[in-house]
Amino acid sequence: MEKDLRTKIYKLARSLQVIKHKKSQESLVSLVFGLIASRSVVFSELADKMDRTTH
């Protein structure tokens, strides 16, 4: 489920073409996925979730 959600977010980011570069798109996906996972707007908690979901 987690990987499917990440893939859907990535495909959405690519289809919107807001960000052209692949690495930037991947960073955006990590940010969004971190927001969803943490349900928090505190940057330190968000950064921790982003780090955990990318490794």
DSSP file (Angstrom, degrees, kcal/mol; ACC not computed):
  #  RESIDUE AA STRUCTURE BP1 BP2  ACC     N-H-->O    O-->H-N    N-H-->O    O-->H-N    TCO  KAPPA ALPHA  PHI   PSI    X-CA   Y-CA   Z-CA
    1    1 A M     >        0   0    0      0, 0.0     4,-2.5     0, 0.0     5,-0.2   0.000 360.0 360.0 360.0 -44.5    0.0    0.0    0.0
    2    2 A E  H  >  +     0   0    0      1,-0.2     4,-2.1     2,-0.2     5,-0.1   0.914 360.0  44.9 -61.4 -43.7    2.8    2.4    1.0
    3    3 A K  H  > S+     0   0    0      2,-0.2     4,-2.4     1,-0.2    -1,-0.2   0.877 111.5  53.5 -68.9 -37.2    4.6    1.9   -2.3
    4    4 A D  H  > S+     0   0    0      2,-0.2     4,-2.4     1,-0.2    -2,-0.2   0.910 109.4  48.4 -62.4 -42.4    1.4    2.2   -4.3
    5    5 A L  H  X S+     0   0    0     -4,-2.5     4,-2.4     2,-0.2    -2,-0.2   0.918 111.1  49.9 -64.5 -43.7    0.6    5.5   -2.7
    6    6 A R  H  X S+     0   0    0     -4,-2.1     4,-2.4     1,-0.2    -1,-0.2   0.905 111.4  49.7 -60.8 -41.9    4.1    6.8   -3.4
    7    7 A T  H  X S+     0   0    0     -4,-2.4     4,-2.7     2,-0.2    -2,-0.2   0.902 110.2  50.0 -64.3 -42.1    3.7    5.7   -7.0
    8    8 A K  H  X S+     0   0    0     -4,-2.4     4,-2.2     2,-0.2    -2,-0.2   0.910 111.5  48.1 -63.9 -42.0    0.4    7.4   -7.4
    9    9 A I  H  X S+     0   0    0     -4,-2.4     4,-2.5     2,-0.2    -2,-0.2   0.915 112.4  49.7 -63.8 -42.4    1.7   10.7   -5.9
   10   10 A Y  H  X S+     0   0    0     -4,-2.4     4,-2.3     2,-0.2    -2,-0.2   0.920 110.9  48.7 -63.1 -44.8    4.8   10.5   -8.2
   11   11 A K  H  X S+     0   0    0     -4,-2.7     4,-2.5     1,-0.2    -1,-0.2   0.884 111.3  50.9 -63.4 -38.3    2.6    9.9  -11.3
   12   12 A L  H  X S+     0   0    0     -4,-2.2     4,-2.1     2,-0.2    -2,-0.2   0.926 109.8  49.4 -64.1 -44.9    0.3   12.8  -10.3
   13   13 A A  H  X>S+     0   0    0     -4,-2.5     4,-0.9     1,-0.2     5,-0.7   0.897 113.6  46.9 -61.3 -40.8    3.4   15.1   -9.9
   14   14 A R  H  <5S+     0   0    0     -4,-2.3     3,-0.4     1,-0.2    -2,-0.2   0.899 111.4  50.5 -67.7 -40.9    4.7   14.0  -13.3
   15   15 A S  H  <5S+     0   0    0     -4,-2.5    -2,-0.2     1,-0.2    -1,-0.2   0.834 107.9  52.6 -69.6 -31.3    1.3   14.5  -15.0
   16   16 A L  H  <5S-     0   0    0     -4,-2.1    -1,-0.2    -5,-0.2    -2,-0.2   0.749  92.3-152.3 -73.9 -22.8    0.8   18.0  -13.6
   17   17 A Q  T  <5 +     0   0    0     -4,-0.9    -3,-0.1    -3,-0.4     3,-0.1   0.801  49.6 136.3  54.0  34.9    4.3   18.9  -15.0
   18   18 A V  S   <S+     0   0    0     -5,-0.7     2,-0.5     1,-0.2    -1,-0.1   0.874  72.6  36.6 -73.3 -38.4    4.8   21.6  -12.3
   19   19 A I        -     0   0    0     -6,-0.5    -1,-0.2     1,-0.1    -2,-0.2  -0.971  69.0-166.2-119.3 127.5    8.3   20.4  -11.8
   20   20 A K        +     0   0    0     -2,-0.5     2,-0.2    -3,-0.1    -1,-0.1   0.873  62.5  79.5 -82.8 -39.2   10.4   19.3  -14.8
   21   21 A H  S  > S-     0   0    0      1,-0.1     4,-2.2     2,-0.0     5,-0.2  -0.508  72.0-137.9 -82.8 138.8   13.4   17.6  -13.3
   22   22 A K  H  > S+     0   0    0      1,-0.2     4,-2.6    -2,-0.2     5,-0.2   0.895 102.9  51.0 -60.4 -44.7   13.0   14.0  -12.0
   23   23 A K  H  > S+     0   0    0      1,-0.2     4,-2.0     2,-0.2    -1,-0.2   0.885 110.8  49.4 -63.3 -37.9   15.1   14.5   -8.8
   24   24 A S  H  > S+     0   0    0      2,-0.2     4,-2.2     1,-0.2    -1,-0.2   0.887 110.2  51.1 -67.4 -38.2   12.9   17.5   -7.9
   25   25 A Q  H  X S+     0   0    0     -4,-2.2     4,-2.4     2,-0.2    -2,-0.2   0.913 109.6  50.2 -62.9 -42.5    9.8   15.5   -8.6
   26   26 A E  H  X S+     0   0    0     -4,-2.6     4,-2.3     1,-0.2    -2,-0.2   0.875 109.5  51.2 -64.2 -37.1   11.1   12.8   -6.3
   27   27 A S  H  X S+     0   0    0     -4,-2.0     4,-2.3     2,-0.2    -1,-0.2   0.903 109.6  50.2 -65.5 -40.8   11.8   15.4   -3.6
   28   28 A L  H  X S+     0   0    0     -4,-2.2     4,-2.8     2,-0.2     5,-0.2   0.916 109.9  50.3 -62.5 -43.1    8.3   16.7   -3.9
   29   29 A V  H  X S+     0   0    0     -4,-2.4     4,-3.0     1,-0.2     5,-0.2   0.910 110.2  50.2 -62.1 -42.4    6.9   13.2   -3.6
   30   30 A S  H  X S+     0   0    0     -4,-2.3     4,-2.4     2,-0.2    -1,-0.2   0.902 111.4  49.2 -62.2 -40.8    9.0   12.6   -0.5
   31   31 A L  H  X S+     0   0    0     -4,-2.3     4,-2.2     2,-0.2    -2,-0.2   0.947 114.6  43.4 -63.0 -49.5    7.7   15.9    1.0
   32   32 A V  H  X S+     0   0    0     -4,-2.8     4,-2.4     1,-0.2    -2,-0.2   0.919 115.1  49.2 -63.3 -43.9    4.1   15.1    0.3
   33   33 A F  H  X S+     0   0    0     -4,-3.0     4,-2.7    -5,-0.2    -1,-0.2   0.886 110.4  51.6 -64.4 -37.9    4.5   11.5    1.5
   34   34 A G  H  X S+     0   0    0     -4,-2.4     4,-2.5    -5,-0.2     5,-0.3   0.891 108.8  50.9 -63.9 -40.0    6.2   12.8    4.7
   35   35 A L  H  X S+     0   0    0     -4,-2.2     4,-2.3     2,-0.2     5,-0.4   0.919 113.0  45.7 -62.2 -43.9    3.3   15.2    5.3
   36   36 A I  H  < S+     0   0    0     -4,-2.4    -2,-0.2     1,-0.2    -1,-0.2   0.930 115.1  46.9 -65.1 -44.9    0.8   12.4    4.9
   37   37 A A  H  < S+     0   0    0     -4,-2.7    -2,-0.2     1,-0.2    -1,-0.2   0.877 122.1  33.7 -66.7 -39.0    2.8   10.0    7.1
   38   38 A S  H  < S-     0   0    0     -4,-2.5    -1,-0.2    -5,-0.2    -2,-0.2   0.762  82.9-151.7 -90.1 -25.3    3.4   12.5    9.9
   39   39 A R     <  +     0   0    0     -4,-2.3     2,-0.3    -5,-0.3    -3,-0.1   0.876  61.1 115.4  52.0  38.8    0.2   14.4    9.7
   40   40 A S        -     0   0    0     -5,-0.4    -1,-0.2    -6,-0.2    -2,-0.2  -0.953  61.1-157.7-136.9 152.1    2.3   17.3   11.1
   41   41 A V        +     0   0    0     -2,-0.3     2,-0.6    -3,-0.1    -1,-0.1   0.302  61.6 114.6-110.0   6.2    3.4   20.7    9.9
   42   42 A V     >  -     0   0    0      1,-0.2     4,-2.4     2,-0.0     3,-0.5  -0.692  63.6-144.4 -77.3 119.0    6.4   20.8   12.3
   43   43 A F  H  > S+     0   0    0     -2,-0.6     4,-3.2     1,-0.2     5,-0.2   0.850  94.5  54.5 -59.7 -38.9    9.4   20.8    9.9
   44   44 A S  H  > S+     0   0    0      1,-0.2     4,-1.7     2,-0.2    -1,-0.2   0.902 112.0  44.4 -63.8 -39.0   11.6   18.7   12.2
   45   45 A E  H  > S+     0   0    0     -3,-0.5     4,-2.1     2,-0.2    -1,-0.2   0.895 114.4  50.1 -68.9 -39.8    9.0   15.9   12.5
   46   46 A L  H  X S+     0   0    0     -4,-2.4     4,-2.7     2,-0.2    -2,-0.2   0.923 109.6  50.4 -63.2 -45.2    8.4   16.1    8.7
   47   47 A A  H  X S+     0   0    0     -4,-3.2     4,-2.3     1,-0.2    -1,-0.2   0.881 109.3  52.2 -61.6 -38.2   12.1   15.9    7.9
   48   48 A D  H  X S+     0   0    0     -4,-1.7     4,-2.1    -5,-0.2    -1,-0.2   0.922 111.2  46.2 -64.0 -44.1   12.3   12.9   10.2
   49   49 A K  H  X S+     0   0    0     -4,-2.1     4,-2.2     2,-0.2    -2,-0.2   0.892 111.5  52.1 -65.5 -40.2    9.4   11.1    8.4
   50   50 A M  H  X S+     0   0    0     -4,-2.7     4,-1.2     1,-0.2    -1,-0.2   0.921 110.4  48.7 -61.6 -42.9   10.9   12.0    5.0
   51   51 A D  H  X S+     0   0    0     -4,-2.3     4,-0.7     1,-0.2     3,-0.2   0.897 112.2  48.1 -64.8 -40.6   14.2   10.5    6.0
   52   52 A R  H  < S+     0   0    0     -4,-2.1     3,-0.3     1,-0.2    -1,-0.2   0.852 111.4  49.5 -69.0 -35.0   12.6    7.3    7.3
   53   53 A T  H  < S+     0   0    0     -4,-2.2    -1,-0.2     1,-0.2    -2,-0.2   0.675 108.1  52.7 -82.1 -16.0   10.5    6.8    4.1
   54   54 A T  H  <        0   0    0     -4,-1.2    -1,-0.2    -3,-0.2    -2,-0.2   0.619 360.0 360.0 -93.5 -12.1   13.3    7.3    1.6
   55   55 A H     <        0   0    0     -4,-0.7    -2,-0.2    -3,-0.3    -1,-0.2   0.416 360.0 360.0-109.0 360.0   15.6    4.7    3.2
